[in-house]
Structures are given as structure tokens and as C-alpha cells.
Amino acid sequence: MVKTKIAVLVSGGGTNLQALIDAEKSGIIVSGSIALVIANNKDAYALERAKQNGIKSAIVLKKECASQLDFENKIIALIEENDIDLIVLAGFMSILSEHFTSKYDHRIINVHPSLIPSFCGQGFYGLHVHEAALSYGVKVTGATVHFVNEIPDGGEIIMQKAVEIQEGDTPETLQKRVMVEAEWKILPLSVEKISKKIIEERR
């Protein structure tokens, strides 16, 4: 079976990348295969995860690029060279412009640690999201997998999963629980769903 070739864009530890690798190994992801990991941080532990699993990786550093356009073009070159069909942003700490997103319409997905449209958009990333949810006093949060367009967290929603906030939660405990209970579940399921759709559209 011809599989959808996936590139995962990362910046840090790569826990969501690991969830995808594990899902591919366990048969949750059958229609897609991770062919490339691109990091915008040379110290990202995600690169080690890629290495341990025999996945090709590349590093593109913004500070070594002349501009945002140059940075994005270097990533585009890697995507094209490796015949990538689907791009997954997994903790990728860099906003991509319309130049990039319009080129891959409905071919880029991202996981965000809240139930969009709550606590999303510019400035809402990492622990900031969970700090905002707790300070607002919401009783339920979660994660959302969505398509990526030029508006931060503005693309069409693919999947969501709710996580209840518990008494005594800190941003750190909530972040961990949202990852385990929501992100690591719906990201692999969404990747499989879109990978399968890409294959069907080719037929």
C-alpha cells in the first residue's frame, strides 16, 4: 500500500512526535508514515527521537536565514525533496506565513492544547494556554487538532477532546494531563484520518 508521507515539524522535546511514532508502530496510523522530522532548534530532543527510530531529520535555524521567507523556503525545499504529502506541527514554535500555508492548503495540521476557540491565537502557546485556562476558572479544557492557515489557530477543526480541570491543578499538572488524555490520543487519530483521505483523493 502506498502510504501518505508525513513530515513532522518540531522545536523541543518531541513528546507529540513520540506519540505519532508509537501510533505508527501500534497500528493506529496505518495510512501514513513519518518520513521526515524538521527542527528549528538544533538542541531539540525530538531529533534524538527521530534518530532512535531511523527517521530522517533536518535542522533549519531562523537565525541563519536572511528572512522569514528564506526560512520558509528552506523548509519548503525539504518538503518537496522528500515528496511529503502531509505536514504535522508538533510543538513547532514558529508561526508560518500565508506564503507557506497557502502552498499546502488542507495539508498542514497542528495540535493546540485548548478547546479552540478558547485560549488560542497569538501568544497562546505552551504553559501560557494552561495558565490562562486556570486563571479564567474554566471547568473543562482539552486539545484541538486543526488545519493550519495564515491565522494562528484559525484553521478548520478536525478533532477535539475535553479534559476536566481538577481541584489543585497547576499549569504544569494540567499541561501534562491534557497531553496524555487529549493531545496524544487525537493527534494520531487525526493524522490517520487525513492520511487516509489523501490516499483516497489520489485514486
HELIX and SHEET records of a PDB file:
HELIX    1   1 THR A   15  SER A   26  1                                  12    
HELIX    2   2 TYR A   45  GLN A   52  1                                   8    
HELIX    3   3 LYS A   62  GLU A   64  5                                   3    
HELIX    4   4 GLN A   68  GLU A   81  1                                  14    
HELIX    5   5 GLU A   98  THR A  101  1                                   4    
HELIX    6   6 SER A  102  TYR A  104  5                                   3    
HELIX    7   7 LEU A  127  TYR A  136  1                                  10    
HELIX    8   8 PRO A  171  VAL A  178  1                                   8    
HELIX    9   9 MET A  179  GLU A  183  3                                   5    
HELIX   10  10 TRP A  184  ARG A  202  1                                  19    
SHEET    1   A 7 SER A  57  ILE A  59  0                                        
SHEET    2   A 7 GLY A  32  ALA A  39  1                                        
SHEET    3   A 7 THR A   4  VAL A  10  1                                        
SHEET    4   A 7 LEU A  86  LEU A  89  1                                        
SHEET    5   A 7 ILE A 108  HIS A 112  1                                        
SHEET    6   A 7 VAL A 140  PHE A 147 -1                                        
SHEET    7   A 7 ILE A 157  GLU A 164 -1                                        
END                                                                             
